[in-house]
Amino acid sequence: MSSSEGNAFMKALVVRQFGSPPGMAVEARPLPGARDGMSVVSVKAATINQLSSMVRAGQVPVAKPPLVLGNEGAGIVESSRRFAPGTRVVVYGAGQLGITEDGLHQQSIVVEDKRLFALPDALDLDEGAAIAVNYITAYQALTRVADLRAGRTVLVSGATGCLGHALMQTARALGARPVAIVSSTEKARRAAQAGAQVVIDLSRDPLRDTVLDITNGAGAELAADAVGGAMLGRLAQSVRPRGSVVAIGLAGGLEASVDLVDLVVHEKKLLGYDLHLETDEDVARAWARIAGFVSAGLLRPVIDSTFSLDTFEAGYQRLASRQAVGAIVLRL
């Protein structure tokens, strides 16, 4: 942040044109002022994620340039009626920030008070930036949509991604048995390092046969698909009769093929989840459970890498490589 002739400015990463490649640049903007019912937060970290990648490519019709991306982050309260100045907070963007309103890829933001949550003491600001969207998604998809119960086996595709880690940790915190599904030996190693007790490496293990082996021929009760595309159909074949698949991620493709005979004859369920349909009350309740799990040492975001504002494009390239193990964080 800087000042010129008495005016204070900040840096913001602005998308001027959507497309491939998008037109993006770091610009100087006036620091925002306080408004009634709003909090001013000095943003310290925000994630580069699949949503911001889709928005800048022009794949989210409701988003219009110029736009500052970023729908989750963490920072320090400058002014607020809800939190004391200096409080570390998580900023949850819901379906607005970084989509229809300027988001968190800027050094300061004015945000509705209800979009802030106190950052648990156990987490640093990088981890705080990566917790809101992925862990609320994981908790709500597993509990509200899939009705997960303790003791059940949950297949998690894309298990080393930021959402995959959240699903693995949240399933374990809920008393379930998560099974990590990854695409390479290196990711299998990283999944095991992150605490996965059962890992399926698709570069060497046939998915359905391996699931049957580890479930004594029954199949899994639930699959949480953080990948999408062809993975959805493979997961559907790997759950047991009357089992469920929850589709959450889209990075692997926007179309899927499912064996309808298997689906109908075995009464399997295909479900979808979108965080942006949650009410403010649902989000607040989910966050209370997540914060409790964090305090108990059961949840902790995994950070793959960090980038400065000036090296933002390297962060997007890391995301596009699909080699990231955990969240990609933009430091502001």
C-alpha positions, 0 to 999 in steps of 0.5 A: 500500500502507498500514498500520493499527495495525501491519497492512499492507494493499494494494489489490485489484480484486475481482469480487464478482458476475459478469454484465453489468455485473459487480459490481467494486470496489477493496478493501483486503486484507492483504498476503500473506505468504511461503510455501514454494515460493512467491514474493512479488511487488510487482505494478506492471502487469497487462493488461486482456484478453479473458480477464479480460473474459470471466471478469467477464461470467460466461462462464468456468464454472470461475471463481467470485466473489469473484475478483481477475482478471488472468492476466499481469503484471510486478513486483518480487520481494519474497521468493523462493528463485528470484530475489533481492529487487528482481529485475524479473519477468514473472508468467505466470498459466497456467490458474489466476491470474485464473481459479480463483485470485486474479490480478494485479489487486492490488498484491502476490501470492504465486505459485509460483516456476515462474510467474516469468520474469526480465524482459529488460532491454530491456523496461519493466514495462508491456511486461513485463506484456503479454508472457507470455500473448500471446507464448507463445501466438504462439510455440507456435501458430506453431511447435508447432501450425502448424509454421511454416517460414521463408519462408512467408506468414502471414495475421494477423487482428486484427493491431493487437491485443495478440495480433495484434502478438505473432503479427506480430512472432513470425512475422517473428522466425521468418523468415516473411512476416506479412501484417497484416489489419485492419478500418479505414484507421486500423488499417492506418496503425497496423499499418504504423507498427508494422512491418507490410510488407504490410497488408490493409485490409478496409474497402477490400480484398477479403480472398481476392482481395488474398491471391491478388494478393500471393501470385501466385495461390497463397494463403497457407500459413498463417493465424493467426486472432486474431479468430474468428467470421466471420473464420475462414471468410474466412481458410480461403478465403484459404489455399492447397491444403493450407494451414492456419488456426489459430484462437486468438482469440474476440473476433469471435464464438464461431461460424464458418461454413466452406466444407466443399467448399473444405476437403475438395477442397483438403485444408485444415487447421483447427487450434485453440490454447489456451495453457492446455494447455501443460505447464510445460516447454513454456512454459519452452522457449517463454519461453527463445526469446522472451527471446532474440528480445527481447534481439535486438531482434525482439520488443517488446509494443505498449502501447495505453493505461494505466489506474490501479486507480481507472479500471479500468472505462475500461480495460474500455471501451477493450477493448470498443471494439475500437479498441485498438492493442496491450495495455491495461495496469492500473498498480498 
